[in-house]
Amino acid sequence: MARSPERHALLGMLRAALSDDHSDPPLILSTLNWPLLQQLVRHHRVGPLLSYGLRHTRFTGIPDWLRSEWGMQRREAVASAMYHLQALEELTGLFVGRDIPFILLKGEALSQAYYPDEGLRPYSDIDLLINEGSYEAARTVLTGHGFRLRHPHLEAEKRKLFGEVEFDRQGPTTLTVDLHWDTLMASWGPPSLLSDTEVWSLTDQIQIGRRIVPVLRGEVLLLHLCVHFTFHHAFDGLILLCDLLLVLRREADRIDWDRLLRKADHYQCRHAVYYALACAQSLLAAQIPSTVLDRLQPPAAVQFLIPVDRLLLRDRPVPQLLERYVKFLLIDNQAGRQRAAQSWWQSSKPWLIKRNRILRRCDTVDNTTPGAEG
């Protein structure tokens, strides 16, 4: 599918904003459909990065109103990060005090470790990896400090099928904490990517206020980011590819590609890893050894059936039916697909619940209409 000039321009600006080579000549943009470009920028959450690129004269020709918009998004990202950092320092103290091990995922973990400046990686919640056996203790800590289950009626289902549960605390801004222990892959069956003991023994650390917080590193971090982009977000979100690009670039000398391939095999996420790495290479010029992509490449039937062009560079969310179809194909083997289909059927399906409510209403109307029984 041919890309619009706005999509081409967006990719060029992101590559320029994240370039390590400051001697490159600035990208000069011609006339574009600026409202469409801004719609893309908002959807992919890359306004702060583009604002950073503007400040460093990586590209020119942007209207003043758009420059102001991106600057505002950068300020909003900084303010949001400060709010979440304060909460994260508080939560770290509470979890350490109750001896609940955790690892910070995504968000600030990536922002602080890989991005060149603050406020470039927007995030709106705090994702914590815990051991499944620590869930009740973590739940007690959160509910004791003002957090409430987002969907209380779905707690058992989310624990069984999805390996994550969300908690919210109301305030000037709603604060969300997602507890994970089998992130994104619970319905695929064992082995689980982030419950392996190796994950807990091989971490990096970042400083949050007065606290030291553990974060993912190495090949496990790469696998997690790949699965998060392709499986959880169904290829939608350039900011997630920027995460992957920066990790690949920073860790280039330390990545053991053979070990990554063995882990992708072990955790049955080869398809997800292939597509994430291939997209980072084709869209953002990430450096990936060709032999790695060759060894990860899915069967021709899977490549034919996954509509990558329809999923990338969107300006609106992926329809739920298309998202589920893509997730189904990303699972590496038939046994995993069968488990996923069974888990999906066991889960709550809003469209089915709505349909049943409508049918019940219709039955009620029919039963109360004079002569309805005849």
Number of C-alpha atoms within 10 A of each C-alpha: 6 7 10 13 13 19 18 13 18 20 16 16 24 22 20 24 23 20 14 11 8 13 8 10 11 17 16 12 14 10 10 14 10 14 11 13 19 19 14 22 23 17 19 19 21 25 28 26 28 27 23 21 21 21 13 13 15 23 20 14 13 15 10 8 10 16 17 12 16 22 20 15 23 24 17 15 22 19 13 17 23 13 14 21 16 12 16 23 17 14 17 20 14 16 16 12 10 12 12 17 16 23 21 22 21 22 18 26 23 19 19 17 16 20 20 15 12 17 24 25 28 23 17 16 21 23 22 19 22 22 20 16 10 14 18 10 13 22 16 11 18 20 14 10 11 12 20 18 18 16 12 13 9 13 14 11 17 18 18 14 21 21 18 24 22 20 21 19 18 11 8 6 10 11 17 21 24 16 26 25 25 26 20 20 26 22 22 24 16 14 14 18 23 24 18 12 9 10 18 18 8 13 16 15 16 16 12 18 12 9 15 14 19 19 24 23 16 18 22 20 18 23 24 22 24 28 26 21 24 27 27 18 16 25 28 24 23 26 21 23 24 23 22 26 23 19 21 22 15 13 15 13 8 10 16 12 15 11 12 19 20 12 17 22 14 14 19 23 25 26 25 29 28 22 24 23 26 18 22 22 16 10 18 21 13 20 15 17 11 9 10 15 17 10 11 19 17 18 10 8 9 15 15 10 11 17 13 16 12 13 22 16 23 18 19 13 14 17 10 10 8 15 19 17 14 21 18 19 19 27 21 21 14 11 12 19 19 15 15 21 16 13 18 15 10 11 15 13 11 9 9 10 11 11 12 12 12 12 12 12 12 11 12 11 12 13 12 10 10 9 8 9 8 4
